[in-house]
Amino acid sequence: MMFQLPELPYAMDALAPYMSAETLEYHHGKHHKAYVDKLNELTTGEEFKVVSLEDIIRRSAQDQTQKVLFNQAGQHWNHSFFWKNMKAKGGGAIPGSLEKQLIADFGSLDQFKNDFKSACVSQFGSGWGWLVHDGEKLAITKTANADTPLVHGHTALLTCDVWEHAYYIDYRNMRPKYVEAFLADLVDWERVADLYEQAAS
């Protein structure tokens, strides 16, 4: 099995000014590509020919001798998910069913956004902020490095990449400003709502 770098679901300049073409060229074309290339180097054996990316992540997460494999696989999955979270002219209104559940689980939309931003900003070093379905309700989590909700029994609905390469070109060290722009102007809420409907059904 050869893993492929997914094409972005929008043009390189489609997310500007909130995420520049230069950021996407480096982030997608260099950082994500490097994870895919290394993952393919590590999965040339017969045992990987019929194993899914998700299976590789779950298996390698339990084995400390497979940490390098887990890091490449987890980063490939996380990044592939992240690209689909965004769209040109994103942000705006949140679809009704998801909006109602966010209010039910967090008290208000503002509280949800504050909690999500706090998780992203407080993640020490590199990592990810997540909105997940934990099997019963919506929850906000954060993971370090290549860690992913897949190995914690959660269904990912939304993620914000807070590795420095995700925002440093456009925002320098202002991670809070980046997360604010992500929520207000980049998120594809329709897709998040679709994932919520699937997880809740």
Solvent accessible surface area in square Angstrom, and as a share of the most:
residue,aa,sasa,rsa
1,M,87,0.39
2,M,133,0.59
3,F,19,0.08
4,Q,129,0.57
5,L,51,0.26
6,P,39,0.25
7,E,160,0.72
8,L,24,0.12
9,P,82,0.52
10,Y,32,0.12
11,A,62,0.48
12,M,67,0.30
13,D,91,0.47
14,A,31,0.24
15,L,3,0.02
16,A,50,0.39
17,P,108,0.68
18,Y,79,0.30
19,M,2,0.01
20,S,27,0.18
21,A,29,0.22
22,E,87,0.39
23,T,0,0.00
24,L,0,0.00
25,E,85,0.38
26,Y,97,0.37
27,H,0,0.00
28,H,15,0.07
29,G,27,0.26
30,K,118,0.50
31,H,67,0.30
32,H,0,0.00
33,K,94,0.40
34,A,56,0.44
35,Y,33,0.13
36,V,5,0.03
37,D,62,0.32
38,K,75,0.32
39,L,0,0.00
40,N,19,0.10
41,E,113,0.51
42,L,60,0.30
43,T,4,0.03
44,T,104,0.61
45,G,28,0.27
46,E,130,0.58
47,E,115,0.52
48,F,31,0.13
49,K,105,0.45
50,V,141,0.81
51,V,10,0.06
52,S,45,0.29
53,L,24,0.12
54,E,59,0.26
55,D,55,0.28
56,I,3,0.02
57,I,0,0.00
58,R,109,0.40
59,R,155,0.56
60,S,5,0.03
61,A,29,0.23
62,Q,143,0.63
63,D,58,0.30
64,Q,140,0.62
65,T,117,0.68
66,Q,70,0.31
67,K,98,0.42
68,V,84,0.48
69,L,13,0.07
70,F,11,0.05
71,N,49,0.25
72,Q,25,0.11
73,A,0,0.00
74,G,0,0.00
75,Q,3,0.01
76,H,12,0.05
77,W,37,0.13
78,N,0,0.00
79,H,0,0.00
80,S,24,0.16
81,F,18,0.08
82,F,0,0.00
83,W,3,0.01
84,K,102,0.43
85,N,0,0.00
86,M,3,0.01
87,K,65,0.27
88,A,45,0.35
89,K,197,0.83
90,G,11,0.11
91,G,11,0.11
92,G,58,0.56
93,A,91,0.70
94,I,13,0.07
95,P,41,0.26
96,G,42,0.40
97,S,51,0.33
98,L,0,0.00
99,E,57,0.26
100,K,149,0.63
101,Q,51,0.23
102,L,0,0.00
103,I,76,0.39
104,A,76,0.59
105,D,46,0.24
106,F,34,0.14
107,G,57,0.55
108,S,43,0.28
109,L,41,0.21
110,D,102,0.53
111,Q,79,0.35
112,F,0,0.00
113,K,68,0.29
114,N,89,0.46
115,D,50,0.26
116,F,0,0.00
117,K,54,0.23
118,S,65,0.42
119,A,13,0.10
120,C,0,0.00
121,V,56,0.32
122,S,63,0.41
123,Q,17,0.08
124,F,191,0.80
125,G,42,0.40
126,S,33,0.22
127,G,0,0.00
128,W,0,0.00
129,G,0,0.00
130,W,0,0.00
131,L,0,0.00
132,V,0,0.00
133,H,18,0.08
134,D,43,0.22
135,G,60,0.57
136,E,156,0.70
137,K,99,0.42
138,L,2,0.01
139,A,22,0.17
140,I,37,0.19
141,T,37,0.22
142,K,91,0.38
143,T,10,0.06
144,A,48,0.37
145,N,80,0.41
146,A,2,0.02
147,D,38,0.20
148,T,0,0.00
149,P,2,0.01
150,L,28,0.14
151,V,37,0.21
152,H,95,0.43
153,G,66,0.64
154,H,50,0.22
155,T,65,0.38
156,A,10,0.08
157,L,0,0.00
158,L,0,0.00
159,T,0,0.00
160,C,0,0.00
161,D,0,0.00
162,V,0,0.00
163,W,52,0.18
164,E,104,0.46
165,H,32,0.14
166,A,1,0.01
167,Y,9,0.03
168,Y,93,0.35
169,I,59,0.30
170,D,46,0.24
171,Y,17,0.07
172,R,135,0.49
173,N,117,0.60
174,M,90,0.40
175,R,28,0.10
176,P,53,0.34
177,K,109,0.46
178,Y,0,0.00
179,V,0,0.00
180,E,83,0.37
181,A,14,0.11
182,F,0,0.00
183,L,11,0.05
184,A,61,0.47
185,D,41,0.21
186,L,2,0.01
187,V,0,0.00
188,D,24,0.13
189,W,2,0.01
190,E,89,0.40
191,R,56,0.20
192,V,0,0.00
193,A,6,0.05
194,D,82,0.43
195,L,32,0.16
196,Y,21,0.08
197,E,82,0.37
198,Q,123,0.54
199,A,29,0.23
200,A,52,0.40
201,S,125,0.81
